[in-house]
């Protein structure tokens, strides 16, 4: 295993440490991820929840995604940075926003999902597998 994945919000009020490898890393072009990121897609790393330590208190807001799952987004009340998201229906995973990593160069996407909502101007790596919605389980 490599070094921990560490990161947090812009002001430092929320910080996480994850001494595990991601289960998956992906880009998502759904409309909500576009809104969250302010651009054409969101970029995420998914970890086993048991490996994650979070310091600081995040505020959360919930939304039902296009796939029907409630997504609870954790953000900093001080600076507004989106740091992570959890899914109450899948409590064993913890998803961090790639931009919240201290070293975002460690993010290596494995696929792109929800391309059905993607925009032509959002140029994704053409070598990545693509799925119109979520990949098959």
C-alpha positions as CSV (number, residue, x, y, z in Angstrom):
1,X,0.0,0.0,0.0
2,X,1.1,3.5,-0.7
3,X,0.9,6.5,1.7
4,X,-2.4,7.7,3.1
5,X,-4.8,9.7,1.0
6,X,-5.2,13.0,2.9
7,X,-7.2,16.1,2.2
8,X,-10.0,18.3,3.3
9,X,-11.6,21.7,2.8
10,X,-9.9,24.9,1.7
11,X,-9.7,26.5,5.1
12,X,-8.5,23.4,7.0
13,X,-11.5,23.1,9.3
14,X,-12.3,19.6,7.9
15,X,-9.5,17.1,7.3
16,X,-9.5,13.4,6.4
17,X,-6.9,10.7,6.5
18,X,-7.4,7.4,4.6
19,X,-4.6,4.8,4.9
20,X,-6.2,2.5,2.2
21,X,-6.4,2.3,-1.5
22,X,-9.5,3.5,-3.3
23,X,-12.0,0.9,-4.3
24,X,-12.6,2.9,-7.5
25,X,-11.9,6.3,-9.0
26,X,-14.3,7.8,-11.5
27,X,-15.6,10.8,-13.3
28,X,-19.3,11.5,-13.4
29,X,-21.1,13.7,-15.9
30,X,-24.6,13.6,-14.3
31,X,-26.3,17.0,-14.0
32,X,-25.9,17.1,-10.2
33,X,-22.1,16.5,-10.4
34,X,-22.0,19.3,-13.0
35,X,-23.7,21.6,-10.5
36,X,-21.5,20.5,-7.6
37,X,-18.3,21.1,-9.6
38,X,-19.4,24.1,-11.6
39,X,-18.1,22.5,-14.7
40,X,-18.8,19.4,-16.9
41,X,-18.2,16.6,-14.4
42,X,-17.3,15.6,-10.9
43,X,-14.2,13.4,-10.0
44,X,-14.4,11.0,-7.1
45,X,-12.4,8.4,-5.1
46,X,-14.5,5.8,-3.3
47,X,-13.0,4.1,-0.1
48,X,-14.1,1.6,2.4
49,X,-15.8,3.6,5.2
50,X,-13.9,1.7,8.0
51,X,-10.6,3.1,6.7
52,X,-11.6,6.8,6.9
53,X,-10.8,9.2,9.7
54,X,-12.4,12.6,9.5
55,X,-11.4,15.5,11.8
56,X,-13.8,18.5,12.0
57,X,-17.5,18.8,11.6
58,X,-19.0,18.9,8.1
59,X,-22.5,20.3,7.4
60,X,-24.5,18.1,5.0
61,X,-27.2,18.4,2.5
62,X,-29.1,15.5,0.9
63,X,-30.3,15.0,-2.6
64,X,-31.8,12.0,-4.4
65,X,-29.5,11.3,-7.4
66,X,-30.5,10.2,-10.9
67,X,-30.0,6.6,-9.8
68,X,-32.5,6.9,-6.9
69,X,-29.9,6.9,-4.1
70,X,-29.9,9.6,-1.5
71,X,-26.5,11.3,-1.5
72,X,-25.4,13.1,1.6
73,X,-22.8,15.7,0.7
74,X,-20.4,16.9,3.4
75,X,-19.2,20.5,3.1
76,X,-17.4,23.0,5.2
77,X,-19.6,25.6,6.9
78,X,-16.7,28.1,7.0
79,X,-15.4,28.0,3.4
80,X,-18.1,26.0,1.6
81,X,-15.8,23.4,0.1
82,X,-17.5,20.1,-0.8
83,X,-15.3,17.5,0.8
84,X,-17.0,14.1,0.7
85,X,-20.3,12.3,0.1
86,X,-21.9,9.3,1.7
87,X,-24.9,7.2,0.6
88,X,-27.1,6.1,3.5
89,X,-28.2,3.0,1.4
90,X,-24.5,2.0,1.1
91,X,-23.0,2.9,4.5
92,X,-19.8,1.0,4.0
93,X,-18.4,3.4,1.5
94,X,-17.0,6.9,1.7
95,X,-16.5,9.1,-1.4
96,X,-14.1,12.1,-1.5
97,X,-14.0,14.8,-4.1
98,X,-10.7,14.5,-6.0
99,X,-10.2,18.3,-5.7
100,X,-10.2,18.0,-1.9
101,X,-7.0,15.8,-1.9
102,X,-3.8,17.5,-0.7
103,X,-2.2,15.8,-3.7
104,X,-4.8,15.7,-6.5
105,X,-2.3,14.2,-8.9
106,X,-3.0,10.8,-7.1
107,X,-6.4,10.8,-8.8
108,X,-6.4,8.3,-11.7
109,X,-9.9,7.9,-13.1
110,X,-10.9,4.4,-14.2
111,X,-14.2,5.2,-16.1
112,X,-16.7,7.9,-16.8
113,X,-20.4,7.4,-15.9
114,X,-23.6,9.3,-16.8
115,X,-22.2,10.3,-20.2
116,X,-25.9,10.6,-21.3
117,X,-25.8,14.0,-19.4
118,X,-22.3,15.0,-20.7
119,X,-21.6,18.0,-22.8
120,X,-19.5,18.0,-26.0
121,X,-17.3,20.7,-24.6
122,X,-16.3,18.5,-21.5
123,X,-13.5,16.6,-23.1
124,X,-12.9,13.4,-21.1
125,X,-10.0,10.9,-21.6
126,X,-11.0,9.0,-24.8
127,X,-9.3,5.9,-23.5
128,X,-11.5,5.5,-20.4
129,X,-14.5,3.2,-20.4
130,X,-17.8,5.1,-20.7
131,X,-21.2,4.3,-19.4
132,X,-24.4,6.2,-20.3
133,X,-25.5,5.8,-16.7
134,X,-23.9,3.8,-13.9
135,X,-21.7,0.8,-14.9
136,X,-23.2,-2.6,-14.4
137,X,-22.7,-4.0,-10.9
